[in-house]
Amino acid sequence: MKRLRNTWLTTLFTLALLCLLIPHPALAAFQGERVIESSPVAYGLAYEKRSVTAGGGQVLLYILRADLTNRYLKVNTLVGSDGTLDKNSRVTDMAVNAGSVAAVNADFFQMGESGRPIGMTYKDGQMITSPPLTSDMPAWGITDSGIPIIDVFSFSGKVISAKGTVFPLSGINKPSYLVGGVDSHDGALLMYNRFWGKTSRGKLDSNDNVTEVFVNNGTVEEICANQPGKAIPRNGFVLAGRGKAADFIKSSIKTGERITVDYTITPDGDKIQAGTGGWSLLADKGKVMGNFPSEINGPNARTAIGYSPDKKRLFLVTVEKSIDSRGFTLTELAEYMVSMGVDRALNLDGGGSATLAVRPLGEHRPVLINKPQRDTQRFVPTALGFFSSAPRGNISGIIIKGPDAMLPGDSFPYRITGYDSNYNPIAVEQEKVSWQLSGPGTLEKNLFTSRVRGNVTLSASYGGLQINKTVRILGGEDFMHIGSDPSSIAIRPGKTADIKIRVTGNDGTVYDLSPNNYSAVVDSGLGSLENGIFKASGASGSGGLKIIFDSRTLTIPVTIEAEDRPVYQFSPGQPGGLTLGGLGMVFGGNAFKTAVTLTASYGGELSAPMPGRYKSLSAVRFQVADGSNPVLEFPAAVTWKYQPEGKGRMTIIQLTKGAWKELPSRALEGENKVVSRTWELGPLVLVRDENPPAGFIDMPGHWAQGAVSSLSAGGIVSGYPGNKFDPARQVTRAEFAVLFCKAMGWQPVNGDLNLNDKGAIPEWARGYVYTAVSRGVVSGYEDQTFRPSRPLTRAEMASMIYKALSLSPAENVRADNAFADGGMIDSWAVNPVSAVFAAGLMKGDNENKFRAGDRATRAESAVLIDNVLNYLLR
C-alpha cells in the first residue's frame, strides 16, 4: 500500500511538472521559437532554455517556472556575501552559500557610491531596506502565505526624541538616489542598522555635512558631526541627518536620552517575507505596459519576474546579450512575459547584472547558466533564491555527465549523477557504475577516447537503472572557421607565447583544440611549437606559423622583434624612446626642457595596492636615472603589446601621488596592443579590467551609448544617483572642464584663480578649472567671471578643443560655408568650428546644421571627448 501511495504522489508531481513545462499557446507569437533544453530543478521548480527570433536576430532566454502552492518550495531574498549589504557578491556564490537550488539577480543598485540597492529589500520577513520615496520603482514581494505581489510600495516613518519632538524618517539603509531631481539625502533623516554593514556612512566627501546619532538598546550613546563612518551598534542603529535633519538632531537629541523610531510600509509591509525592488512595470492584467523611455528601450540583457492570474505560478526570465544573443527591448520583454500567460510582470536589473544560477539535475550546487553581458559575473547586492525542503528518497533516475561532442583523439572521463523522485541529488558511487561503448573508440572504465568522425553511444548502469548518451565525434566538415588566440604573435628573441587554437562549428559552438588535434609548420628560422607553446628563435625576423586541422589551415603571423632598449638618453630637440618587454614609450623633442636619462625596469613590489577590479598583467617602472622628477612638458606616447588571454577590458593604470589612476587609452584588439599617453613619470601597469562599471540604465539603445560606456569604464565620465547618465541634460562649463581635463590626462592643481566668482566654482571642479585656465584652454568672461554653472554652447566646446589640441585653421573647409546655418556662427568661432569639423571631431545634425549657439548635452560632450581620444591616440 505504501508503494502504491508513493507511486501515486510521484505521478501527481510528474503531471504538475508537465504543467509547468508546457508552453503557453501565445508563445507562437515569437518567430523561430524552440526549446534548447528543459529540466526539473526541484519539486515544484522547472527550468528551460529557449531561443526566439526578435529584431532580426537570435535571442536566448532562460526561464524558471515555480509552483507557489508547493509546500516544499520557498522563495527568499539572498543578500550580499554575508547576509548584509556590506559587500556585494556573485549570484552563484550567494546561491551556493545560502543553499538555494536556483537564484537570479534582483534589484537595481547604486554603482558609484556604495553598491547598495535602491529599492525595497525583505528577507526572512525582515525589512533590510525601505522602499524609495518615488512612485516609479515598483517592487515584488512574497507574503507569509505565499502570495506574490508586484506593486509600488510606500514608506512612512518618524523619529521621536525624548522631548517629544518629531522629525520625518526618509528611509532605512538607503544610498543616495534622486527624488524629483533632488538628492534623496538632502535635508533628510535616515536610519542605518546592522544590515547596512559594519560601519555607518559617515561623511562622504569634503562637500558633505552630516550629523550621526549612534543608538544602542534605544539609548543615544554618541553624536558625531562630519566624521568618518563608525561601527553601527550591534543592538541598535545610526541616524544620519543632513541640512534640516542635522538641525533637528542638534536641537532635540542628546546623549543618554531615549529615542523612538516608528515606520510603516504599505501595502502589506507586515506580511512580506521576501522581496526586492525593480524598475518599470512590464505588464498588468495580462496587458503590455507601453511608453517605455526610448533611451533605455534598446536590446539588452534583461531580467524579469511575473506571476499568473491565479497567483499560483511565478515566472523568472533572464535574457542574454552576447555574441550569440541580441537581447530584448523592454517592449519585447513585456510581450514575451504576457505570451507566457503572466498577469503582472516587473523588470529587474539587467545589463551586466543579468545572471541566472541553477542546480543541474543530479548535482549538489547551483552553477552559472547564462552568459553574462561582459563574460564575467557582476557583484550584486541582492538576488532572488529558491529553496527546496522536499523529502529525500531512493535513487529514481541517473544522467551521464560529459561532452555531447568531441574531436578525434580526445579523451574524457564521463560520470553519472543521480536524483530521487523529488529531484533531490543522490550521491553515486562511481566505481560501481558499469559502462559500455557502441561505436569506434576506446572505453577504459569511464574514460572514453574518440577515434574518427561519427556518432558513438555510451551506456551506463547503476542501481538497477540504465541510461544511454549519444556523443558526436566531429571532423573538418562540421566546422566553418578556424582561429587562434592570439591572432598574431609579436615576441622577443628566445621568449615563449601560449597559443590557443579554436574552431567554430556549423552550429556556432566554439571548441578549443588540444595540440594532438592539429599539426603545425613553423617558417624556417622563426622558432618551434610544442604542446601549444611557441618559442621564438634567438634572432629577429618575421614569418608565419601554419596550423593544419583536418582539411582546414590557418597561418598566424609571427614577428620577432629586437631586444629591449630600457635606457634612453633624452636631449632637447631629439625625439626618441625606450622599450621593455611589450612596452614602448616615445618622447617628442620637446618632452623635457633639459637633457635626462630615462630608464625602464620591471615593476617588482608596488607601494600601493591596485583596485580589485584590475588584474595585473605586466608592471614597469618608468623614471629618471638620477632619481629626479622633471616635469614632462608634452606627453609621452605609450604602446603596450600583449598576448590575449581571458576576458575583460585592456587598459593601463599609473601610480600618481600614492593613488592609481587609469590613463586615457584605447585597446586595439586586432593588433593586440593598448595605446595611451602620460604626462607623468612613475610605475605603469598593463591590466585587464575584469569588473568594469555597470552601464547606465538610461543608455541602452542611445546613439551615444558606445562613447559613454567607454568613458565610464575609464573613469572619465560618471553618472547621477540611480545609475543614470541623463544624456539629454545640458553640460555646464565646470562639468566640461573636468571632463576634458580627465580625457587629456591633466591633473587638478590647487591654485588661486583670478576670477571674481571663483567661490562659486564647486570644490570638485576647482582644481580642474585652474588646470584648464592655466593651459589656456578656457578663460573667463570680460567681467572676470567664469560662470561655472552656465551651460556650455557647442561653439564654446569647439573652441576649447581647438585650443587644447593646437589645431590649425582648416584651409579647405570653412564652417560658415559647410553648414546650412554657417552664417549664424559667430566670427570668433568660425576657425575653431572649421578646424574641429575638418579633424572629424564634431559634425552637424541630419539637416546639416551645426547649431553653434545650442547648449551642448552630456551625450554630445561624451561623443566629442571620445572622438578627441581617438584623435590623440590614433
Secondary structure, DSSP 4 states (H G I P E B T S, - for coil): -HHHHHHHHHHHHHHHHHHHHSPPGGGGGSEEEEEEEEEEEETTEEEEEEEEEETTEEEEEEEEEEETT-TTEEEEEEETTTSSSSS-B-HHHHHHHHT-SEEEE---B-TTTT--BSS-EEETTEEEEPPPS-SS--EEEEETTS-EEEE--EEEEEEE-TT--EEEE-EES----EETTEETTTT-EEEE-TTT-SB--B--STT---EEEEEETTEEEEEEES-B--BPPTTEEEEEE-THHHHHHHHH--TT-B-EEEEEEETTTTTEEEEEE--SEEEETTEE-----GGG-SSB-EEEEEE-TTS-EEEEEEE--BTTB--B-HHHHHHHHHHTT-SEEEEE--GGG--EEE--TT-SS-EE-S--TTSSPPPBSEEEEEEE-PPP--EEEEEEES-SEE-TT-EEE-EEEEEETT--EE---GGG-EEEEESSSEEETTEEE--SSEEEEEEEEETTEEEEEEEEE--GGGEEEEEEESSSEEE-TT-EEE-EEEEEETTS-EEEEPGGG-EEEE-TTTEEEETTEEEE-SS-EEEEEEEEETTEEEEEEEEEPPPPB-EEEEBTTB-EEEEETTEEEEE-TTS-SS-EEEEEEE--S-SSPPPTTEEEEEEEEEEETTS--PPPSSPEEEEEE----SSSEEEEEEEETTEEEEPPEEEEGGGTEEEEEESS-EEEEEEEESSPPPPPTT-TT-TTHHHHHHHHHTTS---BTTTB--TTSBPBHHHHHHHHHHHHTPPP-------TTGGGS-HHHHHHHHHHHHTTS----TTS---TTSBPBHHHHHHHHHHHTTPPPPSS--HHHHSTTGGGS-HHHHHHHHHHHHTTS----TTS---TTSBPBHHHHHHHHHHHHHHHH-
